[in-house]
Amino acid sequence: MKHGTPGHPKVRELARELSITRRDAVGLLEMLIQYAAEYTPRGDVDKHGTGAVAAELDWPEREANRLFDGLISTGWIEVIEEDDKDPIYYIHDWHQHSEDWVDKRLGYKGLRYANGAATRNRAKSRETARSRGKSRPRARRGIGIGIGKGESEGEAQAGRFEMMSPKFRAFCELHPRGGMNMSESWEAWVRHGCEDIADTVLASVREHAELQEWKKDGGRYAGSAAKFLENHRWTDDLSSIEKTAPEDDPRTRRLTEADLQ
């Protein structure tokens, strides 16, 4: 949520409309934004039903209509009418205010926002090409974020990392070699829809991290994080694979004086 939003008149209006405190209204809106970023990145927040949204926001499902009526009447949600289709409940100006990683995720998949707007990077590229009278240059391999003027490779890498989704960043931190070639890993993450199954992927990485192969030489033999995603390694059955030996395992226990006598 942007700075200054809690004091916005629309927040006060929402609080009055729903008969809740302004503090609760702020929390409700923040949870709505987080929900949309994770599950309805195009901004069509009712994609899985208004009841599902109410449940995620800790709002009584039986009062989902009252919740949405309040959000609509105070301008937080727009109703998009289409011929012969159910109306779409779209977060107001989501195409302008969604987080950068959400916008890039849509752009990579070639999707538009639910109101028909193009992603910000794509629109900016087209505008730049028109202003220069040139066609849009072919994108290089990677996530499309280069090194800025006067910026070191380390600074650029850190900047790219911050623009990626929180769950992808968690994956990189868990994988022994997650800090290497993050552009390739991010492409694989998006291409294979890992954001939607992130909990499964992260649980698998934690399990792999207990393997002796992954522990050896600081993860040198763990393979790249990108290959882990490309090969769907989160589906591996590790039940028959030997994990790191426990401390009391005779193969790894340090010899004592008694052992030497």
Legacy VTK file of the C-alpha trace (Angstrom):
# vtk DataFile Version 3.0
C-alpha trace
ASCII
DATASET POLYDATA
POINTS 261 float
0.000 0.000 0.000
1.325 3.405 -0.957
2.322 6.074 1.528
-0.616 8.272 2.465
-3.323 5.775 1.558
-4.570 5.253 5.152
-5.517 8.940 5.286
-7.258 8.967 1.909
-10.937 10.022 1.997
-11.902 6.823 0.170
-10.563 4.782 3.084
-12.742 6.714 5.509
-15.724 6.261 3.192
-15.121 2.508 3.050
-14.909 2.325 6.837
-18.232 4.144 7.168
-19.881 2.044 4.453
-18.872 -1.250 6.088
-19.283 0.013 9.678
-15.692 -0.812 10.573
-12.758 1.218 11.875
-10.364 2.972 9.508
-7.641 0.672 10.812
-9.681 -2.373 9.752
-10.412 -0.768 6.379
-6.685 -0.314 5.747
-6.028 -3.957 6.633
-8.883 -5.076 4.410
-7.517 -3.168 1.421
-3.980 -4.413 1.969
-5.208 -8.015 2.106
-7.226 -7.416 -1.073
-4.122 -6.130 -2.878
-2.037 -9.082 -1.703
-4.751 -11.516 -2.763
-5.008 -9.965 -6.223
-1.233 -10.007 -6.762
-1.013 -13.707 -5.912
-4.214 -15.149 -7.353
-5.789 -12.678 -9.802
-2.857 -10.694 -11.242
-4.995 -9.353 -14.119
-7.064 -7.443 -11.564
-10.300 -9.417 -12.020
-10.499 -9.966 -8.300
-13.771 -11.945 -8.409
-12.286 -14.569 -10.732
-12.689 -17.299 -8.097
-15.954 -15.930 -6.732
-16.796 -13.157 -4.288
-17.151 -15.683 -1.483
-13.547 -16.841 -1.960
-12.353 -13.243 -1.765
-14.363 -12.611 1.399
-12.883 -15.727 3.009
-9.336 -14.652 2.157
-10.036 -11.235 3.691
-11.425 -12.805 6.892
-14.812 -11.358 6.027
-17.950 -13.474 6.589
-18.697 -15.250 3.308
-22.433 -14.825 3.859
-21.811 -11.058 3.711
-19.644 -11.107 0.589
-22.202 -9.033 -1.316
-22.114 -6.312 1.335
-18.320 -6.282 1.178
-18.268 -5.865 -2.595
-21.076 -3.313 -2.554
-18.967 -1.232 -0.174
-15.803 -1.585 -2.274
-17.691 -0.651 -5.438
-19.613 2.293 -3.998
-16.426 3.838 -2.595
-14.483 3.428 -5.843
-12.008 0.701 -4.867
-13.497 -1.739 -7.368
-14.809 -0.987 -10.861
-17.538 -3.003 -12.552
-16.690 -3.811 -16.178
-19.752 -4.747 -18.212
-19.354 -6.923 -21.284
-22.014 -8.141 -23.718
-23.351 -11.628 -22.955
-20.851 -12.042 -20.117
-20.956 -11.694 -16.366
-19.592 -8.359 -15.132
-15.970 -8.240 -14.014
-15.044 -6.759 -10.651
-11.758 -4.997 -11.374
-9.514 -3.286 -8.825
-9.522 0.432 -9.595
-6.491 1.411 -11.727
-4.807 -1.950 -11.054
-2.945 -1.651 -14.369
-1.248 1.477 -13.022
-0.657 0.494 -9.404
0.093 -3.253 -9.408
3.587 -4.168 -8.219
6.308 -4.331 -10.866
6.777 -8.088 -10.500
3.050 -8.622 -11.159
3.211 -6.432 -14.273
6.286 -8.257 -15.568
4.690 -11.636 -14.903
1.709 -10.699 -17.076
3.943 -9.227 -19.758
6.094 -12.344 -19.917
2.972 -14.468 -20.465
1.677 -12.077 -23.100
-1.410 -11.216 -21.048
-3.269 -7.949 -20.610
-5.064 -6.615 -17.580
-8.732 -7.537 -17.243
-9.788 -4.055 -18.368
-7.867 -4.498 -21.644
-4.853 -2.384 -20.694
-1.395 -3.544 -21.779
1.304 -4.110 -19.195
3.295 -0.994 -18.333
6.625 -2.174 -19.780
5.020 -3.199 -23.061
3.126 0.084 -23.387
6.277 2.033 -22.565
8.283 0.127 -25.180
5.707 0.827 -27.875
5.611 4.521 -26.972
9.412 4.732 -27.089
9.512 3.028 -30.467
6.898 5.413 -31.891
8.692 8.469 -30.558
11.920 7.360 -32.216
10.209 6.278 -35.421
11.708 2.824 -35.083
10.290 -0.628 -34.594
10.606 -2.215 -31.216
13.986 -3.946 -30.869
14.042 -7.672 -30.297
14.251 -8.468 -26.600
17.390 -10.117 -25.378
17.292 -13.343 -23.477
16.503 -12.683 -19.843
13.901 -10.766 -17.936
14.471 -7.599 -19.913
16.195 -5.541 -17.228
19.698 -4.474 -18.112
22.438 -2.601 -16.294
21.772 1.090 -16.039
24.304 3.800 -16.680
26.811 4.004 -13.852
25.414 0.816 -12.311
27.604 -2.135 -11.369
26.693 -5.741 -12.171
26.116 -6.364 -8.459
23.752 -3.391 -8.191
21.871 -4.472 -11.305
21.539 -8.019 -9.971
20.165 -6.701 -6.678
17.716 -4.480 -8.531
16.439 -7.362 -10.652
16.062 -9.520 -7.548
13.871 -6.915 -5.822
11.513 -6.779 -8.832
10.842 -10.517 -8.734
8.073 -12.108 -6.687
8.602 -12.729 -2.936
8.091 -16.472 -3.371
10.686 -16.628 -6.143
13.123 -14.744 -3.920
12.461 -17.299 -1.174
13.254 -20.065 -3.675
16.586 -18.432 -4.570
17.512 -18.091 -0.918
16.734 -21.760 -0.231
18.515 -23.225 -3.258
22.313 -23.576 -2.719
22.964 -22.000 -6.117
19.906 -19.765 -6.230
21.995 -16.606 -6.423
23.498 -17.598 -9.778
21.869 -16.833 -13.157
18.701 -15.525 -11.572
17.424 -14.257 -14.926
17.287 -17.816 -16.279
15.725 -19.064 -13.053
13.077 -16.324 -13.151
12.211 -17.202 -16.768
11.807 -20.856 -15.801
9.765 -19.893 -12.725
7.288 -17.913 -14.837
7.268 -20.320 -17.792
6.345 -23.317 -15.650
3.745 -21.477 -13.559
5.684 -21.920 -10.326
4.046 -18.913 -8.696
0.799 -20.890 -8.518
2.470 -23.925 -6.912
5.112 -22.028 -4.963
4.396 -23.765 -1.645
5.002 -27.165 -3.263
8.212 -25.978 -4.948
9.575 -24.426 -1.751
8.771 -27.534 0.300
10.608 -29.670 -2.251
13.676 -27.415 -2.198
13.809 -27.708 1.589
13.647 -31.489 1.276
16.352 -31.568 -1.395
18.538 -29.399 0.822
18.816 -32.331 3.245
20.440 -34.564 0.648
24.136 -35.297 1.073
24.648 -34.361 -2.579
23.281 -30.875 -1.938
25.232 -30.452 1.297
28.596 -31.406 -0.179
31.041 -28.557 -0.834
28.444 -25.898 -0.089
25.962 -27.127 -2.676
28.455 -27.373 -5.517
26.791 -30.532 -6.850
23.186 -29.412 -6.398
22.827 -28.296 -9.993
21.530 -24.924 -11.084
18.328 -23.447 -9.740
17.070 -22.965 -13.310
17.545 -26.665 -14.081
15.667 -27.555 -10.897
12.665 -25.682 -12.292
13.077 -26.714 -15.933
13.206 -30.408 -14.983
10.296 -30.162 -12.511
12.505 -31.463 -9.733
9.845 -30.561 -7.195
8.079 -33.771 -8.338
11.050 -35.968 -7.321
10.331 -38.823 -4.929
13.088 -38.574 -2.332
11.767 -41.264 -0.001
14.392 -43.803 -1.084
17.293 -41.366 -1.335
19.720 -41.110 1.546
19.542 -37.858 3.438
22.375 -36.216 5.382
23.583 -38.639 8.046
22.579 -37.641 11.606
25.177 -36.545 14.121
25.135 -39.892 15.951
25.627 -41.870 12.729
28.798 -44.010 13.158
29.903 -43.003 9.662
30.173 -39.335 10.610
30.741 -39.373 14.377
34.125 -38.043 15.427
36.474 -40.515 17.023
36.924 -40.197 20.793
39.788 -41.343 23.014
37.728 -44.403 23.905
37.543 -45.375 20.257
41.303 -45.222 19.965
42.058 -47.446 22.922
LINES 1 262
261 0 1 2 3 4 5 6 7 8 9 10 11 12 13 14 15 16 17 18 19 20 21 22 23 24 25 26 27 28 29 30 31 32 33 34 35 36 37 38 39 40 41 42 43 44 45 46 47 48 49 50 51 52 53 54 55 56 57 58 59 60 61 62 63 64 65 66 67 68 69 70 71 72 73 74 75 76 77 78 79 80 81 82 83 84 85 86 87 88 89 90 91 92 93 94 95 96 97 98 99 100 101 102 103 104 105 106 107 108 109 110 111 112 113 114 115 116 117 118 119 120 121 122 123 124 125 126 127 128 129 130 131 132 133 134 135 136 137 138 139 140 141 142 143 144 145 146 147 148 149 150 151 152 153 154 155 156 157 158 159 160 161 162 163 164 165 166 167 168 169 170 171 172 173 174 175 176 177 178 179 180 181 182 183 184 185 186 187 188 189 190 191 192 193 194 195 196 197 198 199 200 201 202 203 204 205 206 207 208 209 210 211 212 213 214 215 216 217 218 219 220 221 222 223 224 225 226 227 228 229 230 231 232 233 234 235 236 237 238 239 240 241 242 243 244 245 246 247 248 249 250 251 252 253 254 255 256 257 258 259 260
